[in-house]
Each structure stands twice: as C-alpha cells, then as structure tokens.
C-alpha cells in the first residue's frame, strides 16, 4: 500500500464511528470498511469518473447506504 492510500484509509477509518454515531471501539472493522470504501471509490474513479461524484455526494448526505 502506498503512503497516500494508507493516510486516506486512516482518515476514513477515524471518521466512520462519527458518521455512524457510535463508539470508536471497533478499530479493525473501521479500518476494513474504510479500505473497502477507498478501493471502491478508486475503481469508480477509474472506470466511471462521473459516477464517483454522484456516489460520493450520496454517501456524504446519507442518501444511500454502503454497498455490501
């Protein structure tokens, strides 16, 4: 993993409990969730550049749930 990617994952993992409104007690789950989100966003940006903007906006506004 690259340093920039690790930093993005770390920041996202830190934000997940705040986004979920829960305690910051499941660090491993938060890390894996953040990694999956970052990887999905990178794939979307690569394959469908316009979709990333819509999906990111939807996730940040709570319009959609995380894909499983």
Secondary structure by P-SEA (a helix, b strand, c coil): ccaaaaaaaaaaaaacccccccccccaaaaaaaaaaaaaaaaaaaaccaaaaaaaaaaaaaccccccc
